[in-house]
Amino acid sequence: MSNVSEKKGMPIFLDETSRSISDSLEEVEMDSWFPSNNAAQKLWRCLECLRDLDDLLVDSANQKNSTKRKRKLKIALTPLHSLVKSVDDLCNDIQSNKETRCLLDESKIKDVSEIQELFSRLLPHDHKADISTVRNKLSAHIDKNMHPSEAQKISSIITSNEFGRWLHICLHLVLDLTKLDIYHWSCKPPSDEYICFMQNEPFIVTIKVEGEGAPALVAINIANSSPRNVIPEIVQRLVSHSQWMFKKNQPRISSLKEDSLDDWNTFKKYSYIHEPN
């Protein structure tokens, strides 16, 4: 009998596949990250709004014609309004969905509740709020009986600095919520017999499912990057594209920096979000 102890267990390898969170407009099948729980699905909705805003605002800083700039902001207000609603839905899910709540301690859930209340005060978004009025009457569509003078009155609500303030409030809150470890993802398996998912970053678990038999664990890999990295990347671009919107010395996000891992909630601490104009 050999005295050499046998090594047991499953080896863990680095998965070098480059993936981003799935894009709703991808025409070619990609190996992407797909949401696999409610929190991730709601974060994906926020990301889709950010992508729309990124495309709409990418060249706005170079637009010299003030009327054309205003028109770009009018069009961009629809995905901005969708972003506001998507952020609100994510906050609601964290507080109300048992599947999501169990992933956080009560102190963080309380933080989210306080953040959501502050968000609603800083950027009202019920059906009577300015952002909803412009979106519903002028941005998403033009009311069929609207007179040009009424349209001009409504469009005057969308000043560039107010649009920028609304945008930066949303960007800041999305960044904070992205830090929470509540998002589960799936990715393309090697064949239809397998399922690949990531519930605990950075570990990708591959399970084989055969008929009525019990699923079998066949591999564990380490993802080479977090799916959530795409959020700060696109936020940084939007921050850069939106600097022109603000008045001189008006508080805004000027650039991103890494926060302390122990202090995920920065939304309440920065003065720019407390100043309406």
N, C-alpha and C positions, 0 to 999 in steps of 0.2 A: 504493500500500500504506500502510495506516495505521501510524503509529509508536506508537500508544497500545496498551499491553499489555492483553490481555484478562484479566479476573479469572476464575480457575478455582477449582473446589472446590465443596463443598456447604455451604450456609449452615446454621447451627445456631441453633435457636429454643428459647425456654423453653416447656416443656410445663406449662401451668397446671392440669392435671387434678389434682384432690385424690384421692389414693389412700391406703389403708392396706393392711396385709398381710391377706390373705383370712381371713375368719372362717368356721369350719366350720358355723355355725348361720345364716348369711345366707340368708334366704328369697327375696330379690330379687337378680337378677343385678347385680352391682356391677362397676365398673371398679377392680379391686383388683390388688395385687401378689401373684403366685403364685411359690412356690419353683421354681427351675429347675436347681438342683444339690443334691447331697446335704447340704451344709452348711446351705443355706437351708431345706431340708425339715426338718432336725433343729432349727433355730432356730424354725421355725414350730410344731413340737411343743411346745417350751418356752413359746411365746407362748400356745398354746391352754390349757396348764396355768395360766398366769398369769391368763388371762381367767376361768377357772373359779374360781380363788381370789379374784379381785377381786369377782366376783358373790357368793360365799359369805361374804366377810368385810366387805363394804361397811358393814353396819349393826351389826357385832358390838360395836363400841366403845360403842354406845348400849344394848346389852342389859343390863339390870340383874339379871336372874335368872341366878345362877351356873350352875345346872344346864343352862339353855338355852345359855349360852355354851359349856359343855363339849360339848354336843351339836353345836353348830356346828363346833367344832374337830374332833370325831370325824368328821363328814361331810367337812370340808375336808382331812382327812389323805389321802384318796385322791388328789385332784389334786396335793397336795404331794409325795406319794410318786412320782407320775407325773413331776413336775417334776424330782425328784432323778434319776430314771432317764433322763429326756430330756437333762439336762445332761451326765450321764455318757456317753451315746451321742454327743453332740456332741463331747466331748473325744476319744472314741475315733476318730471320723471324722477329726478334724484330724490325729491321729497316724498313722492306718492307711490312710486312703483316698488313693491316689496323686493323684486329681483335686483333693483339697483340699490335700494336703501341698505340691504344686507352687506354690500361691499364697502360701506363707509361707517366710521364711528359717528355717534350722535353729534359730536361737536362740529364735524364738517357739514353734516346735514343742517344744523342750525346756522352755520355760516352761509350756506347756500340760500336759506330762507331770508336772511338779512340782506344778502346781496341782491336777491330778486326784488325785494321791497325797495331798495335804493335805486335799482335799475328802473323800476316803474315810476319813481319820482323824478329821476333825472331825464327820462325819455318816455313820457306818457305815450301809450300805444293802444288805448281803447278805440272804439269806432269814432269817437268825437275828437280824438287828438289830431294835432296838425299833420303828423306824418301819415296818419290813416286817411285824413281828408284829401290830401294831395295824391296819395296813391290811388284811392278809390275813384276820384273824380277826374284826374288829369294824367296820371302816370300809367296805370294799368290799362286804362281806356279813356276815351273822351266821352263824357255824358252827352247823349244825343241832342238834348235841348240846351246845351250850354252856349251862352253868348261869349264872344271873344273878350269882352270887358270882364266878365266873371272869371274866365280862365286866367286873365292877367292878374286879377286880384288873388286868386288861389295860388298861382305860380310865384307871387311875391313872397309867400311863406318860405320858399326854398332859397334862402340866401346861401352863398357858398360856405360862409363860416358856420352857419347852423347845420348844414349838411355835414360838414367836416366834424363838428362836435358830436352829432348823432353817430356818425361812422366810428369815431374813435372810442366812444363809450362802448359800442358793440364789440370792437376789436379787442379792447382790454378785457371785457368779460369773457369772450370766447377763449382767449389765451389762458385765463385763470381756470376755467372749467375744463379745458383740455388737460390740465395737469393731474386731474383726479384719476386714480387707477380704477376705473369703472367700465372700461370699454373692452369688449370682446370682438375678435375678428376671425374670419375664415379666409382661406386662400385656395387656389387651384390644387386639387390632389393629383397624384400621378396617374390615376385612372378612376373609373366610376366605382370601383370596389373600396375606395378609400375616402376618408374625410380628414381634412387638415384644418385645425383651428388654433387660436391663441387666446386663452383666457387669462393667462398670467405672463405678462411680458417679461422677458423676450422669448419665452419657450413656445415653439410650434409643436403641437402634438399631432401625430398621424395615427389614425385608427383604421383598421381593416374591418369591413362589414361583409359577412358572408351569409346570405340567406337568413335563416332563422337562428343561426348560431350566435353566441355571445360576441360582441365586438372585441377585437384584439388590438392591443397597443403594439405598434410595429416600429415607431421611430419618435425620437424627440430631437428637435433641432433648435438652434438659437438664431433668431432673426438678426440680420445685420444692421437693422435700424427700426425705430418705432414707427408704426403707421401714423402716429400723431405728429410726427415731425413736419408733415406737409402744412399743418396749420400755421405755426410761426413763420414758415417760409413765405406763404402767401400773404400773411398779415404784414410782414416786413415790406413787401412790394406795395401793398395798399397804403401803408404809412408814407412811403416815399412818393407815391402818386398823388397824395392828398395834401401835401404841405402847402400848396398854393391856395387852398380854400380858406385858410385862417388869416385873421387880421394880425397885424404886427403885434407881437408880445402876447397874443392870445394863447392860453395854455393848450397844449396838444401833445400827442405822442411824437417825439422826434426820432427815436430809434428804439430798438429792442435790446435788452440786456438780460443775462441769465439771473434768475431769482434764486434765493436760498431754497433748498429742498424742504426745509422745515417750515417755510412760510409761503404756502401756495396762494393764499388769499391776499392779493395786493389791490384789489378793485377799490376798496374803501379808503385807501391811503393817499391817493394822488389827487391833488387839488383841482386839476384841470376838469375832472368830470363833475365837480360841484359848481362850476361857474357856467351859467347858461349862455353867456355871450362875452 
